[in-house]
Amino acid sequence: MADQSPRLFLIDGSAYIFRAFFAIPPLKNSTGLPTNAILGFTNILLKFLKQHKPEYVAVALDAGRETFRNEMFAAYKGNRPEAPALLIPQFPYFRKVLDALNLPLLELPGYEADDIIATLFERLSGQGCELVVVSSDKDLMQLVTDGTKLLDSAKDRWIGKAEVKEKFGVTPEQVIEVMGLMGDAVDNIPGVRGIGEKTAITLIQQFHNLENLFAHLDELEQMKIRGAALVRQRLEKGKDAAFLSRDLATVKRDVPVNVELEQLKRAGFDIEKVRTLFTELEFANLIKLIENGG
């Protein structure tokens, strides 16, 4: 049996941060620094590294709230509240944790972590590594191919083409077409007003993409869609919103990050940095865990 190809794990670190913050009750060290999200973030990473033992790995973070998508649509993610007050002072420490754990950090102002992950996916495909995107974000399902899967590490669930088809009823590359019609309340992507998920999926199953759909609106009445005349009216009125929403949902694959595969080769922890940082944070148990090879 042939040896399995090495895996490159591209981790959506921003998702880990918020997951950790809301999963762990408030904690502070003796100086009053909130530490619950830092502790949770670190534990998630350590568990992941122990379980999957990646040969290549990188962690992508959002560098800020404003990105090129806000220039396209000012209200993009405008429905999201400000970061919780107890989370804000913890932000600098996530980068310090990654540095101490020797995990490559990728971030770039003006772009989201998703865009960086998609760019590396595009650039490093075909270099002898199996690519694994560590995220449960439906936006990243558009990257799934025969050779690339998503790993929802919170549920230890692998998401391949079959799982995308099960969730959206379409192929991974058609996910953005569906989102163009239905929008995304989480990111405040508008979609076409009045077109829900079920109708969006049905339309893309039939017409495959927005261009073909809008070129054949006169065929809607022939389909078994409830209220076909109203659906057509909504589509005609919301055409611009559909194409804008698809653009907002599409991950960018040409972010200007210059990273080669060998730069992402997994290295051991920097024990001195671990001791210094975790002593400041008062994570005594994690120091012992790491020193004991955990």
RODRENLO-624366 format. One record per residue: residue in one letter; residue number from 1; x, y, z of N, C-alpha, C in turn. Coordinates in steps of 0.001 Angstrom, whole numbers, plus 500000, padded with zeros to 6 digits. Each point is the difference from the previous one (the first is absolute). Layout:
BEGIN
SITE code pos     nx     ny     nz    cax    cay    caz     cx     cy     cz
SITE    a NUM      X      Y      Z      X      Y      Z      X      Y      Z
...
% end
This chain:
BEGIN
SITE code pos     nx     ny     nz    cax    cay    caz     cx     cy     cz
SITE    m   1 500850 498799 500000 499150 501201 500000 500877 501239 500000
SITE    a   2 499705 500946 499129 500811 501211 499893 499829 500868 501238
SITE    d   3 501088 500697 500367 499926 500914 501134 499045 501135 499677
SITE    q   4 499291 500464 501025 499089 501121 499824 500793 501275 499777
SITE    s   5 499508 500840 499105 500655 501283 499749 499969 500840 501272
SITE    p   6 501037 500819 500221 499956 500893 501161 498839 500969 499870
SITE    r   7 499508 500466 501137 498858 500904 499999 500428 501395 500419
SITE    l   8 499450 500982 499309 500115 501394 500413 498658 500413 500574
SITE    f   9 499993 500343 501275 498786 500450 500662 499980 501527 500029
SITE    l  10 498998 500596 499384 499812 501451 499995 498879 500323 500972
SITE    i  11 500357 500606 501129 499076 500164 501117 499397 501404 500011
SITE    d  12 498679 500055 500088 499292 501265 500174 500075 500370 501484
SITE    g  13 501056 500713 500375 500235 500315 501399 498996 500970 500586
SITE    s  14 499454 500881 499183 499035 500976 500511 498765 499309 500565
SITE    a  15 499586 498926 499371 498845 499249 500504 500322 499392 501362
SITE    y  16 501234 499544 500189 500410 499433 501282 499899 501028 501124
SITE    i  17 500366 501243 499694 500015 501048 501024 498610 500188 500601
SITE    f  18 499008 500169 499146 498648 500265 500505 499382 498751 500611
SITE    r  19 500319 498859 499427 499523 498756 500587 500534 499850 501429
SITE    a  20 501285 500322 500186 500619 499872 501321 499415 500998 500985
SITE    f  21 499790 501233 499548 499511 501041 500902 498633 499645 500580
SITE    f  22 499119 499500 499154 498638 499727 500458 499875 498634 500677
SITE    a  23 501017 499149 499839 499924 498656 500591 500504 499962 501436
SITE    i  24 500859 500947 500362 500639 499950 501319 499547 501190 500839
SITE    p  25 499607 499755 501242 499582 501108 500879 501125 501015 500179
SITE    p  26 499671 501237 500370 501022 501034 500174 501092 499576 500986
SITE    l  27 501243 500247 499607 501168 499741 500837 500920 501211 499936
SITE    k  28 500756 500224 501041 501002 501063 500002 501249 499504 500710
SITE    n  29 501170 500534 499579 501197 499707 500779 500093 501005 501143
SITE    s  30 501061 499933 500773 500092 500826 501207 500146 501485 499706
SITE    t  31 500344 500353 498759 500096 501410 499631 498674 500549 499495
SITE    g  32 498993 499129 499869 498688 500433 499521 499788 499813 498516
SITE    l  33 500979 499403 499302 499855 499757 498559 499016 498861 499771
SITE    p  34 498940 500205 499212 499103 498888 499653 500766 498943 499209
SITE    t  35 499774 498744 500303 500786 498940 499350 499164 498828 499493
SITE    n  36 498682 500065 500130 499211 498821 499638 500125 499621 498529
SITE    a  37 499957 501000 499105 500101 499696 498566 501400 499520 499641
SITE    i  38 501016 500577 500633 501384 499580 499734 500182 498546 500415
SITE    l  39 499480 499656 501176 500111 498629 500484 499263 499038 499078
SITE    g  40 498779 500351 499633 499234 499133 499118 500649 499845 498636
SITE    f  41 500474 501099 499450 500680 500007 498695 501216 499077 500044
SITE    t  42 500791 500125 501070 501203 499178 500136 499648 498526 500136
SITE    n  43 499000 499701 500806 499589 498606 500186 499498 499377 498706
SITE    i  44 499245 500770 499220 499500 499488 498716 501167 499651 499085
SITE    l  45 500986 500898 499933 501159 499754 499140 500800 498793 500465
SITE    l  46 500234 499895 501301 500783 498883 500516 499287 498670 499752
SITE    k  47 498692 499984 500189 499238 498786 499732 500078 499631 498520
SITE    f  48 499888 501014 499148 500073 499759 498562 501366 499427 499607
SITE    l  49 501066 500618 500505 501356 499557 499655 500253 498573 500479
SITE    k  50 499518 499682 501187 500194 498655 500535 499230 498968 499194
SITE    q  51 498791 500349 499587 499161 499044 499287 500451 499766 498570
SITE    h  52 500385 501092 499307 500247 499877 498561 501481 500009 499613
SITE    k  53 500859 500428 500903 501446 499981 499756 500350 500493 498584
SITE    p  54 499622 501220 499674 500209 500493 498626 501472 500155 499649
SITE    e  55 500323 499613 498789 501367 500234 499515 500150 501443 499529
SITE    y  56 498918 500532 499444 499972 501396 499572 498740 500636 500583
SITE    v  57 500134 501244 500444 498848 500650 500633 500175 501512 499950
SITE    a  58 498886 500710 499904 499994 501458 500088 498686 500432 500623
SITE    v  59 500041 501119 500717 498809 500557 500631 499741 501375 499395
SITE    a  60 498819 500203 499464 499630 501290 499414 499080 500739 500959
SITE    l  61 500238 501308 500138 499173 500851 500848 499502 501198 499208
SITE    d  62 498840 500501 500396 499540 501279 499455 500865 501103 500603
SITE    a  63 500516 500881 499142 500864 501077 500488 499199 501190 500521
SITE    g  64 498718 500047 499704 499145 501104 500452 498616 499820 499427
SITE    r  65 499076 500850 500401 498617 499860 499549 499791 500513 498585
SITE    e  66 500724 501025 499608 499796 500597 498682 500800 499250 498943
SITE    t  67 499339 499600 498915 500673 499318 498897 499527 500593 498682
SITE    f  68 500541 499478 498919 499598 500483 498674 498503 499798 499757
SITE    r  69 499382 499075 500710 498568 499776 499828 499174 501179 500509
SITE    n  70 500513 500719 500985 499301 501184 500485 500014 501121 498969
SITE    e  71 500988 499978 499119 500025 500967 498900 498957 499633 498954
SITE    m  72 499750 498709 499842 498977 499535 499060 498597 500231 500547
SITE    f  73 499866 499812 501320 498684 500079 500652 500245 500461 501428
SITE    a  74 499699 501250 500263 500359 500614 501287 499404 499264 501191
SITE    a  75 498847 499383 499809 499323 499337 501114 500464 498563 500220
SITE    y  76 501012 499549 499258 500502 498640 500167 500413 499769 501450
SITE    k  77 499456 498984 500611 500211 499660 501414 499621 501148 500938
SITE    g  78 499214 500940 499496 499619 501157 500806 499022 499679 501100
SITE    n  79 499431 498797 499952 499046 499597 501035 500683 499380 501211
SITE    r  80 501306 499841 499935 500703 499353 501103 500315 501004 501101
SITE    p  81 499817 499600 501245 500323 500908 501106 501504 500167 500141
SITE    e  82 500397 501023 500715 501412 500178 500316 500488 498807 500823
SITE    a  83 501303 499767 499958 500569 498903 500790 499708 500226 501480
SITE    p  84 499690 498944 500729 499736 500150 501439 501178 500674 500713
SITE    a  85 499681 500803 500993 501029 500772 500705 501074 499099 500603
SITE    l  86 499620 498825 500488 500967 499102 500622 500870 499263 498982
SITE    l  87 499599 500041 498739 500799 499342 498963 501071 500924 499439
SITE    i  88 499703 501286 499929 500903 500947 499340 501431 499954 500540
SITE    p  89 500233 500031 501329 501394 499969 500468 500705 498673 499768
SITE    q  90 499252 498984 499594 500611 498688 499753 500540 499867 498573
SITE    f  91 499558 500870 499103 500376 499847 498593 501511 499915 499765
SITE    p  92 500825 500851 500600 501442 499899 499716 500605 498659 500416
SITE    y  93 499374 499326 500934 500581 498774 500533 499792 498787 499104
SITE    f  94 499024 500041 499134 499823 498867 499091 501210 499880 499076
SITE    r  95 500526 501122 499578 501184 499994 499149 501223 499550 500789
SITE    k  96 500069 500383 501270 501119 499561 500847 499953 498493 500232
SITE    v  97 498806 499463 500153 499849 498549 500156 500490 499277 498753
SITE    l  98 499600 500479 498832 500429 499371 498753 501518 500059 499855
SITE    d  99 500581 501119 500404 501454 500141 499932 500680 498993 500928
SITE    a 100 499488 499862 501216 500605 499079 500958 499845 498541 499555
SITE    l 101 498880 499696 499369 499771 498637 499525 500647 499729 498646
SITE    n 102 500674 501017 499454 500685 499878 498703 499025 499638 498879
SITE    l 103 498822 500597 500038 499009 499775 498945 499995 501207 499071
SITE    p 104 500263 499802 498714 500015 501128 499069 498690 500768 500006
SITE    l 105 500094 501304 500146 498830 500883 500021 499923 500760 498689
SITE    l 106 498830 499983 499399 499777 500715 498748 498847 500969 500180
SITE    e 107 500248 501269 499751 498959 501027 500061 500439 501159 499128
SITE    l 108 499023 500743 499501 500302 501136 499133 498846 500993 500079
SITE    p 109 500300 501262 500362 498934 501000 500077 499231 500093 498684
SITE    g 110 498691 500132 500119 499155 500128 498817 499437 498693 499490
SITE    y 111 500440 498887 500600 499536 498680 499562 499570 499184 501207
SITE    e 112 499117 499041 499753 499564 499099 501055 500860 498744 500008
SITE    a 113 499949 499301 501127 500726 498736 500106 499590 499053 498876
SITE    d 114 498708 500006 499652 499505 499134 498916 500745 500250 498692
SITE    d 115 500283 501259 499708 500673 500349 498744 501442 499506 499988
SITE    i 116 500657 500093 501149 501372 499513 500098 500032 498484 499830
SITE    i 117 499068 499329 500651 499913 498550 499865 499736 499612 498548
SITE    a 118 499087 500702 499344 499675 499691 498603 501195 500239 499082
SITE    t 119 500767 501034 500294 501183 500302 499182 501046 498896 500134
SITE    l 120 500241 499545 501228 500954 498908 500195 499488 498712 499365
SITE    f 121 498714 499786 500106 499380 498850 499341 500317 500029 498501
SITE    e 122 499826 501163 499399 500228 500151 498558 501479 499819 499656
SITE    r 123 500853 500593 500826 501433 500045 499691 500699 498685 500276
SITE    l 124 499560 499291 501037 500737 498818 500436 499381 498688 499548
SITE    s 125 498866 500081 499311 499421 498780 499423 500981 499392 499006
SITE    g 126 500088 498687 500018 500864 499340 499039 501453 499943 500398
SITE    q 127 500318 500348 501240 501394 499956 500457 500286 498781 500870
SITE    g 128 499164 498989 499875 500266 498751 500704 499380 499900 501369
SITE    c 129 499239 501017 500406 499333 499977 501298 498489 499897 499812
SITE    e 130 499390 499230 500864 498548 500035 500080 499621 501232 500802
SITE    l 131 499080 500797 499505 499621 501233 500676 498754 499770 500846
SITE    v 132 500078 500443 501251 498868 499898 500913 499730 501380 500565
SITE    v 133 498806 500501 499773 499586 501291 500543 499277 499735 501311
SITE    v 134 500542 500516 501098 499436 499738 501322 499019 501119 500335
SITE    s 135 498741 499732 499735 498948 500991 500192 498650 499340 499796
SITE    s 136 498986 500549 500665 498628 499547 499738 499230 501059 499229
SITE    d 137 500693 501051 499556 499369 501130 499321 499476 499571 498635
SITE    k 138 498722 500202 499791 499417 499584 498720 500613 500761 498824
SITE    d 139 500518 501212 500237 500627 500760 498919 501169 499225 499385
SITE    l 140 500714 499226 500830 501172 499289 499515 499655 498676 499330
SITE    m 141 498724 499628 500001 499606 498776 499313 500222 500105 498495
SITE    q 142 500095 501234 499498 500254 500181 498569 501377 499502 499597
SITE    l 143 500897 499754 500965 501352 499529 499706 500094 498485 499889
SITE    v 144 498971 499303 500418 500058 498544 500038 500140 499429 498586
SITE    t 145 500944 499079 499852 500207 499282 498738 500209 498529 500332
SITE    d 146 500326 499210 498979 500305 498591 500255 501197 499866 500937
SITE    g 147 500937 500959 499917 501219 499918 500808 500036 500926 501194
SITE    t 148 498925 500726 500240 499977 500949 501116 498709 499845 500779
SITE    k 149 500149 499884 501318 498832 499898 500865 500055 501076 501074
SITE    l 150 498848 500238 500594 499927 500823 501200 499972 499066 501204
SITE    l 151 500610 500455 501076 499935 499273 501260 499365 500908 501042
SITE    d 152 498830 499620 500448 499348 500693 501105 500540 499367 501272
SITE    s 153 501049 500593 500563 500696 499357 501113 499160 499986 501267
SITE    a 154 499043 500918 500117 499145 500021 501192 499155 498732 500077
SITE    k 155 499583 499503 498844 499169 498794 499953 500767 498799 499454
SITE    d 156 501294 500216 499713 500834 498959 499395 499306 499412 498770
SITE    r 157 499511 500902 499150 499215 499602 498829 500694 500465 498728
SITE    w 158 500196 499075 499076 500612 500320 498714 498911 500367 499003
SITE    i 159 500246 501055 499239 499027 500497 499029 500597 499909 498609
SITE    g 160 499491 499077 499221 500427 499843 498622 498886 500402 499047
SITE    k 161 500136 499612 498756 499011 500393 498994 498608 499446 500331
SITE    a 162 499959 498787 500530 498707 499397 500324 499299 500772 501117
SITE    e 163 500784 500447 500998 499415 500734 501116 499525 501386 499570
SITE    v 164 500734 500629 499087 499564 501297 499463 498695 499822 499233
SITE    k 165 499956 498940 499202 498780 499719 499223 498816 499751 500924
SITE    e 166 500264 499312 501111 498939 499704 500950 499465 501281 500646
SITE    k 167 500895 500948 500304 499589 501234 500670 499352 500983 499038
SITE    f 168 500610 500193 498831 499543 501033 499083 499229 499465 498794
SITE    g 169 500106 498698 499755 499326 499444 498845 500680 500309 498680
SITE    v 170 501223 500569 500071 500739 500370 498790 501465 499627 500185
SITE    t 171 500789 500168 498948 501429 499724 500076 500707 501114 500777
SITE    p 172 501214 499739 500487 500722 501045 500742 500157 501304 499223
SITE    e 173 500279 499910 498717 500198 501226 499220 498700 500779 499790
SITE    q 174 498868 499349 500248 498711 500682 499847 499488 500599 501309
SITE    v 175 500731 499787 501082 499573 500555 501290 499836 501514 499906
SITE    i 176 500944 500671 499325 499925 501461 499908 498807 500453 499161
SITE    e 177 499554 499155 499075 498825 500335 499197 498754 500001 500896
SITE    v 178 499908 498986 500848 498883 499930 500943 500027 501184 500949
SITE    m 179 501190 500324 500521 500121 501106 500943 499706 501341 499332
SITE    g 180 500269 500079 498702 499653 501215 499273 498508 500263 500018
SITE    l 181 499218 498937 499999 498544 500137 500012 499436 500124 501412
SITE    m 182 500461 499156 500911 499410 499966 501340 500658 500970 500969
SITE    g 183 501238 500461 499658 500717 500882 500904 500526 499248 501205
SITE    d 184 500473 500749 500971 500548 499398 501213 499813 500986 501142
SITE    a 185 499075 499678 500897 499700 500915 501106 501195 500192 500926
SITE    v 186 500838 498979 500133 501158 500098 500898 500952 501099 499553
SITE    d 187 500264 500081 498695 500923 501000 499465 499283 501219 499436
SITE    n 188 498679 500044 500154 499198 501104 499473 500123 500135 498484
SITE    i 189 500037 498855 499332 499978 499975 498541 498534 499973 499580
SITE    p 190 499552 500961 499188 498559 500194 499806 499283 498901 499232
SITE    g 191 500615 499469 498941 499275 499076 499138 498837 500702 499325
SITE    v 192 499092 499206 499443 498804 500547 499349 498860 499983 501014
SITE    r 193 499433 501165 500243 498930 500096 500990 498855 499040 499656
SITE    g 194 499607 499181 500967 498886 499080 499809 500390 498634 499477
SITE    i 195 501283 499798 499662 500457 498690 499521 500704 499284 501150
SITE    g 196 499425 498904 500456 500568 499249 501101 500898 498873 499529
SITE    e 197 500524 499260 500959 500962 498947 499683 499415 498928 499081
SITE    k 198 498798 499534 500302 499411 498919 499213 499815 500403 498540
SITE    t 199 499471 501211 499775 499799 500473 498626 501337 500227 499312
SITE    a 200 500970 500547 500725 501321 500249 499418 500637 498698 499532
SITE    i 201 499919 498976 500819 500581 498707 499637 499302 499424 498769
SITE    t 202 498670 500054 499996 499244 499482 498858 500400 500701 498711
SITE    l 203 500145 501316 500060 500350 500774 498806 501391 499652 499488
SITE    i 204 500966 499850 500907 501370 499698 499564 500117 498553 499544
SITE    q 205 499245 499110 500589 499977 498622 499500 499531 499963 498550
SITE    q 206 499066 500868 499680 499442 500024 498650 500871 500778 499027
SITE    f 207 500493 501163 500444 500682 500907 499063 501517 500082 500213
SITE    h 208 500519 499417 501065 501438 499823 500248 500743 501259 500463
SITE    n 209 499676 501159 499446 500675 501227 500429 499091 501201 499744
SITE    l 210 500413 501142 500543 499158 501199 499888 499855 500461 498558
SITE    e 211 501075 499940 499242 499927 500461 498609 498930 499241 499230
SITE    n 212 500007 498686 500148 499034 499189 499267 498581 500207 500531
SITE    l 213 499887 500163 501316 498685 500248 500599 499382 501277 499453
SITE    f 214 500741 501094 500028 499424 501279 499579 499813 500073 498486
SITE    a 215 500686 499130 499265 499787 499943 498549 498746 499203 499638
SITE    h 216 499438 499278 500978 498851 499134 499709 498869 500193 501012
SITE    l 217 499796 501219 500439 498925 500262 500955 498630 499667 499420
SITE    d 218 499894 500045 498680 498704 499709 499385 499605 498527 500128
SITE    e 219 500932 499162 500458 499711 498577 500149 499496 499641 501401
SITE    l 220 500004 500980 500899 499644 499700 501392 498577 499472 500132
SITE    e 221 499081 500556 499219 498613 499578 500115 499813 498533 499621
SITE    q 222 500952 499438 499254 499903 498605 499592 500487 499054 501099
SITE    m 223 500697 500564 500986 500505 499192 501096 498940 499867 501100
SITE    k 224 500146 498954 500773 499040 499773 501077 500460 500754 501253
SITE    i 225 500052 501313 499867 500365 500850 501129 498755 500738 500455
SITE    r 226 499726 499922 501271 498836 500686 500532 500162 501505 499831
SITE    g 227 498984 500623 499438 500056 501446 499798 501052 500405 498990
SITE    a 228 500124 499264 498895 501057 500239 499016 499981 501427 499465
SITE    a 229 498821 500555 499798 499916 501364 499465 500590 501007 500985
SITE    l 230 499745 499789 501285 500551 500896 501019 501509 499817 500129
SITE    v 231 500458 498763 499890 501446 499737 500045 500691 500734 498856
SITE    r 232 499408 499920 498823 500598 500690 498854 500051 501506 500251
SITE    q 233 498922 500536 500527 499957 501437 500287 501097 500394 500989
SITE    r 234 500177 499188 501016 501025 500285 501006 501403 499913 499413
SITE    l 235 500191 499039 499121 501311 499854 499367 500295 501185 499079
SITE    e 236 499015 500401 499229 500203 501143 499106 500365 501252 500788
SITE    k 237 499335 500174 501121 500265 501180 500823 501332 499880 500740
SITE    g 238 500394 498778 500323 501192 499809 500834 501225 499506 499257
SITE    k 239 500031 500169 498686 501115 499477 499215 501339 500558 500468
SITE    d 240 500095 501303 500148 501271 500608 500420 500424 499492 501370
SITE    a 241 499026 499856 500899 500304 499511 501345 500523 498564 499955
SITE    a 242 499483 499200 499077 500444 498610 499890 501463 499924 499598
SITE    f 243 500377 500761 498981 501390 499957 499537 500947 500622 501032
SITE    l 244 499566 501059 500656 500807 500586 501066 500185 498992 501130
SITE    s 245 498935 499330 500377 500070 499046 501105 500911 498830 499657
SITE    r 246 499961 499551 498759 500915 498927 499600 501441 500460 500103
SITE    d 247 500270 501231 499574 501366 500533 500107 500453 500084 501454
SITE    l 248 499093 500412 500880 500346 500114 501420 500285 498620 500605
SITE    a 249 499283 498981 499536 500156 498654 500552 501187 499250 499413
SITE    t 250 500535 500482 498897 501096 499305 499323 501326 500304 500686
SITE    v 251 500705 498960 500426 501303 500215 500625 501008 500419 498936
SITE    k 252 500898 500886 500393 501005 500522 499085 501189 499055 499977
SITE    r 253 500485 499698 498824 501070 499003 499872 501323 500604 499534
SITE    d 254 500097 501318 500043 501243 500635 499542 500477 501068 500984
SITE    v 255 499846 499694 501295 500479 500926 501031 501526 500088 499918
SITE    p 256 500570 501187 500128 501459 500148 499878 500758 499523 501240
SITE    v 257 499991 498694 500212 500813 499403 501054 501018 499075 499337
SITE    n 258 501238 500159 500389 501072 499214 499395 500474 498941 500994
SITE    v 259 499448 498813 499853 500310 498902 500907 500245 498737 499179
SITE    e 260 501106 499333 500305 500296 498732 499342 499678 498851 500955
SITE    l 261 499769 498841 499440 499598 498850 500797 500992 499699 501113
SITE    e 262 501293 500045 499715 500985 499635 501017 500002 500955 501185
SITE    q 263 499510 501225 499807 499901 500938 501113 498913 499591 500991
SITE    l 264 499148 499090 499584 498880 499573 500835 500248 498641 500641
SITE    k 265 501223 499509 499885 500343 498706 500598 499936 500116 501519
SITE    r 266 499333 499063 500614 499796 500037 501449 501309 499898 500760
SITE    a 267 500209 500926 500919 501167 499981 500882 499523 499762 501426
SITE    g 268 500920 499669 500870 499637 499780 501392 499712 501310 500709
SITE    f 269 499476 499896 501201 499709 501190 500786 501291 500720 500388
SITE    d 270 499923 501308 500140 501096 500784 500559 499804 500011 501512
SITE    i 271 500661 499078 500676 499730 499762 501422 500237 501246 500842
SITE    e 272 501041 500769 499688 500268 501195 500802 498888 501031 499836
SITE    k 273 499539 500172 498775 498888 500936 499776 498734 499498 500676
SITE    v 274 499784 498688 499959 498838 499411 500665 500053 500294 501492
SITE    r 275 501158 499753 500616 500123 500229 501444 499754 501466 500343
SITE    t 276 500623 500895 499242 499867 501430 500290 498555 500464 499852
SITE    l 277 499374 499650 498877 498639 500454 499721 499004 499369 500962
SITE    f 278 500089 498700 500184 499009 499319 500824 500193 500295 501483
SITE    t 279 501211 500372 500388 500207 500465 501372 499279 501327 500203
SITE    e 280 500115 500902 499027 499290 501275 500079 498490 499779 500069
SITE    l 281 499518 499059 499209 498562 499739 499946 499528 499123 501155
SITE    e 282 500959 499398 500705 499719 499109 501133 499310 498713 499552
SITE    f 283 500527 499454 498898 499541 498716 499475 500979 498914 500447
SITE    a 284 500131 499792 501275 501002 499067 500530 499788 498583 499474
SITE    n 285 498747 499570 499916 499728 498636 499542 500414 499797 498548
SITE    l 286 499851 501040 499187 500402 499875 498596 501505 499960 499854
SITE    i 287 500716 500707 500866 501467 499914 499971 500432 498570 500265
SITE    k 288 499433 499371 501010 500346 498620 500331 499620 499075 498854
SITE    l 289 498833 500226 499420 499537 499152 498894 500981 500036 498830
SITE    i 290 500427 501197 499628 500891 500150 498860 501390 499466 500316
SITE    e 291 500479 500258 501209 501320 499492 500382 500026 498462 500038
SITE    n 292 498834 499420 500233 499910 498537 500036 499650 499396 498635
SITE    g 293 500082 500845 498973 499775 499509 498643 498568 500011 499544
SITE    g 294 499125 500688 500761 498580 500043 499634 499682 501083 499043
% end
